[in-house]
């Protein structure tokens, strides 16, 4: 087995039980620089956030567009970047492997593969899903930290099935396991306890705190598209104030933030 080197090795080593790696998701090069300036040790991309910057909904981005995006984010910062690879833009294992090989050439430290077919709105059959993960692992070997995602909870599936899948994905060689949609502490503990490899948890407003996740053994924390929606919500609120009231209260937030933002973007 080829050992990881460079940023990929640094990225995997940062997955420490009891001290979760906080990995917020950037939606463009500017937000990536802001997150690095804020002191984070690694960041990830977000498929939904990137799609939003193109005026599209999640899942409407092509592989070539995604690869260009990965390249731009990785070039914008010095810290490790992991990509939201969606379903690797392929149903078959060979197509998944090709996407991972191409992603490894963009400067990334990690990439994920999910088991959800967006076109048909179905979860891939478990056997095929394991084959897809195994192909991704082989293509990523020595080059990228490979995260395998079980999407069941986001699409009407059960926790038991999600756990069975990540157990199989671990056996197939995935470096990190990820079950989006976890909310309850008991469910998070069940997932962490089912595998030996690092576990990522996607947090939302009602999620346990980082301190609580650390106590549960979670190794990485991500936010998905949340920061994108926070930024877009601020723009929408400012626009509504301007159009509906003709006032500029939104400018008050710029006084303290502008210099820090400018410094980060020029850094």
Residue pairs with C-beta under 8 A, 6 or more apart in sequence:
1 141
1 142
2 141
2 142
2 143
3 9
3 142
4 12
4 142
4 143
4 145
5 142
6 109
7 79
7 80
7 81
7 109
8 80
8 109
8 110
8 143
8 144
8 145
10 80
10 109
11 42
11 80
11 82
11 109
11 110
11 145
12 110
12 145
12 175
14 21
14 41
14 42
14 80
15 21
15 176
15 198
15 219
15 220
16 219
17 198
17 217
17 219
18 214
18 215
18 217
19 214
20 201
20 210
20 213
20 214
20 218
20 219
20 220
20 221
21 41
21 42
21 219
21 220
21 221
22 40
22 41
22 210
22 221
23 40
23 42
23 43
23 44
23 82
23 200
23 220
23 221
23 222
24 35
24 40
24 43
24 44
24 222
24 223
24 227
25 43
25 44
25 45
25 46
25 49
25 84
25 222
25 223
25 224
25 225
25 226
25 227
25 228
26 32
26 34
26 35
26 43
26 44
26 45
26 46
26 49
26 73
26 81
26 227
27 45
27 46
27 49
27 50
27 52
27 53
27 225
27 227
27 228
27 231
28 50
28 53
28 72
28 73
29 72
29 73
29 75
29 76
30 76
30 265
31 227
31 228
31 231
32 43
32 73
32 76
32 77
32 81
33 76
33 77
33 264
33 265
33 267
34 261
34 264
34 265
35 43
35 77
36 43
36 77
36 78
36 79
36 264
36 267
37 260
37 263
37 264
37 267
38 264
40 79
41 79
41 80
42 79
42 80
42 81
42 82
42 109
43 73
43 77
43 79
43 80
43 81
43 82
44 81
44 82
44 83
44 84
44 110
44 222
45 69
45 70
45 73
45 81
45 82
45 83
45 84
46 84
46 224
46 225
46 227
46 228
47 58
47 59
47 61
47 66
47 84
47 86
47 225
48 57
48 58
48 224
48 225
48 228
49 224
49 225
49 227
49 228
50 61
50 66
50 69
51 57
51 58
51 59
51 60
51 61
52 225
52 228
52 232
53 228
54 60
54 61
54 65
58 225
59 86
59 118
61 69
61 86
62 89
63 89
63 99
63 102
66 83
66 85
66 86
66 89
67 102
67 103
67 106
70 81
70 83
70 103
70 106
70 107
70 108
71 106
71 107
73 81
73 83
74 81
74 106
74 107
74 108
75 107
80 109
80 110
81 107
81 108
81 109
81 110
82 108
82 109
82 110
82 111
82 112
82 145
82 147
83 103
83 106
83 108
83 110
83 111
83 112
84 112
85 99
85 100
85 103
85 111
85 112
85 113
85 114
86 114
86 118
87 96
87 113
87 114
87 115
87 116
87 117
87 118
88 95
88 96
88 99
88 100
88 113
88 132
88 136
89 95
89 99
90 96
90 98
90 99
91 117
91 124
92 132
93 128
93 131
93 132
93 134
93 135
94 135
96 113
96 132
96 135
96 136
96 139
97 135
97 136
97 138
97 139
98 139
100 111
100 113
100 135
100 136
100 139
100 140
100 144
100 146
101 139
103 111
103 144
104 111
104 139
104 140
104 143
104 144
108 144
109 144
109 145
110 144
110 145
110 146
110 147
110 175
110 176
111 136
111 140
111 144
111 145
111 146
111 147
112 146
112 147
112 148
112 149
112 178
113 132
113 133
113 136
113 146
113 147
113 148
113 149
114 149
114 151
115 123
115 124
115 129
115 132
115 133
115 148
115 149
115 150
115 151
115 165
116 122
116 123
116 124
116 151
116 154
116 155
117 123
117 124
121 155
122 155
123 129
123 151
123 152
123 155
123 157
124 132
126 161
126 164
126 165
126 168
129 165
129 168
129 169
130 168
130 169
130 171
130 172
133 146
133 148
133 168
133 169
133 172
133 173
133 174
134 172
134 173
136 146
136 148
136 174
137 146
137 172
137 173
137 174
138 173
140 146
145 175
145 176
146 173
146 174
146 175
146 176
147 174
147 175
147 176
147 177
147 178
147 200
148 166
148 169
148 170
148 172
148 174
148 176
148 177
148 178
149 178
149 179
149 180
150 161
150 162
150 163
150 165
150 166
150 169
150 177
150 178
150 179
151 157
151 180
151 181
152 158
152 159
152 161
152 162
152 165
152 179
152 181
153 159
153 162
153 179
153 180
153 181
153 182
154 180
154 181
159 179
159 187
159 190
159 191
162 179
162 191
163 179
163 190
163 191
163 194
166 174
166 177
166 178
166 179
166 191
166 194
166 195
167 194
167 195
169 177
170 177
170 195
170 196
170 197
174 197
175 197
175 198
176 197
176 198
176 199
176 200
176 219
176 220
177 191
177 195
177 197
177 198
177 199
177 200
178 199
178 200
178 201
178 202
179 191
179 199
180 202
180 224
181 202
182 188
182 191
182 201
182 202
183 204
183 206
183 207
185 208
185 212
185 216
188 201
188 208
188 213
188 216
188 218
189 216
189 217
191 199
192 199
192 216
192 217
192 218
193 217
198 219
198 220
199 217
199 218
199 219
199 220
200 218
200 219
200 220
200 221
200 222
201 207
201 213
201 218
201 220
201 221
201 222
202 222
202 223
202 224
203 210
203 213
203 221
203 222
203 223
203 226
204 224
204 226
207 213
208 216
210 221
213 221
234 250
234 253
237 250
238 250
241 247
241 248
241 249
241 250
242 248
242 250
